[in-house]
Amino acid sequence: MLTAVRMRRQKGLSLVGLIFVGLAVALLMLLGFKIVPAVNEYLAIDRAVQKIRGEGSTVREIRGAFDRYAQIDDIKSVAGKDLDITKDGDRVVVSYAYSYSVPILDNVRLLIDFSGSTRDRPDRAGQ
């Protein structure tokens, strides 16, 4: 008798459950598609900062080198003037920080704070 009751019980996802899961997956995919350009730009900025670290001896030269890379990689969120360039011993340290606003709905936005520095990364020439 117990096996007959268990066999009659339905297993799986109901239609309402399937619709709910489908909507959740669609919303997560939409959010992911809107965030990907922000992450791509962050990675381009990070690559450019790593490349320019040793390209100049003055702050002006380093900022000019970043602006050239920014023009090539279509970087809009950070310019050369936004970089914080300091010296730590004999190493040049380039740091940056910025916020990226991603529109989700009409009046809903996701704000992402990005930052990076060359402080903890080894020089490519020293590898």
C-alpha positions in Angstrom: 0.0 0.0 0.0 2.8 2.4 0.8 4.4 1.8 -2.6 1.1 2.6 -4.3 0.9 6.0 -2.5 4.5 6.8 -3.3 4.0 6.0 -7.0 1.0 8.2 -7.3 3.0 11.2 -5.8 4.2 13.4 -8.5 7.9 14.2 -8.8 9.5 17.0 -10.6 8.8 20.7 -11.2 5.3 22.1 -11.6 4.6 24.6 -14.3 4.5 27.5 -11.8 7.9 26.4 -10.4 9.3 26.1 -13.9 8.1 29.7 -14.7 9.6 31.0 -11.5 13.0 29.3 -12.1 13.0 30.5 -15.7 12.3 34.1 -14.7 15.1 33.9 -12.1 17.6 32.6 -14.6 16.5 35.2 -17.2 17.0 38.0 -14.7 20.5 36.7 -13.7 21.5 36.4 -17.4 20.2 40.0 -18.0 22.2 41.3 -15.1 25.3 39.3 -16.3 25.0 40.8 -19.8 24.9 44.3 -18.4 27.9 43.7 -16.1 30.2 42.1 -18.7 31.2 45.4 -20.4 32.1 46.9 -17.0 34.4 44.0 -16.2 35.9 44.0 -19.7 36.8 47.7 -19.3 38.3 47.1 -15.8 40.5 44.3 -17.3 41.6 46.7 -20.1 42.4 49.4 -17.6 44.4 46.9 -15.5 46.3 45.7 -18.5 47.1 49.2 -19.6 48.3 50.2 -16.1 50.6 47.1 -16.0 52.0 48.0 -19.4 52.7 51.7 -18.7 54.4 51.3 -15.3 57.8 51.3 -16.8 57.2 53.3 -20.0 58.2 56.7 -18.6 60.3 58.4 -16.0 58.0 61.3 -15.3 54.4 61.5 -14.2 53.5 63.3 -17.5 55.1 60.5 -19.6 53.3 57.8 -17.7 49.9 59.6 -18.0 50.5 60.2 -21.7 51.3 56.5 -22.2 48.1 55.5 -20.4 46.0 57.9 -22.6 47.5 56.2 -25.7 46.5 52.8 -24.4 43.1 54.1 -23.4 42.5 55.4 -26.9 43.4 52.1 -28.4 41.4 49.9 -26.0 38.4 52.4 -25.9 38.7 53.1 -22.1 36.2 55.8 -21.1 36.0 55.5 -17.3 39.6 56.4 -16.4 41.9 58.9 -18.0 45.6 59.5 -17.5 44.9 62.5 -15.2 42.9 60.1 -12.9 45.9 57.9 -12.1 47.7 58.2 -8.8 51.4 57.8 -9.6 53.9 57.5 -6.7 57.3 56.1 -6.0 57.9 53.3 -3.6 61.6 53.0 -3.2 62.9 52.6 -6.7 59.6 51.3 -8.1 56.9 53.4 -9.8 53.5 52.6 -8.3 50.4 53.4 -10.4 47.0 53.2 -8.7 43.5 53.9 -9.8 39.9 53.8 -8.4 36.6 54.5 -10.1 32.9 53.7 -9.9 30.9 52.2 -12.8 27.1 52.6 -12.8 25.1 49.9 -14.6 21.5 50.7 -15.4 19.2 47.8 -14.5 15.7 49.2 -14.9 14.3 52.7 -15.4 15.4 54.1 -12.0 17.4 51.2 -10.6 21.2 51.1 -11.0 24.0 48.9 -9.9 27.1 50.8 -8.7 30.4 48.9 -8.9 33.6 50.3 -7.4 36.8 49.2 -9.1 40.3 49.8 -8.0 43.8 48.5 -8.7 47.4 49.2 -8.1 50.8 47.9 -9.3 52.1 48.0 -5.7 51.9 44.2 -5.1 52.7 43.0 -8.5 56.3 42.2 -9.7 57.9 44.1 -12.5 57.9 42.3 -15.8 61.5 43.2 -16.3 62.4 41.6 -13.0 60.8 38.3 -13.8 
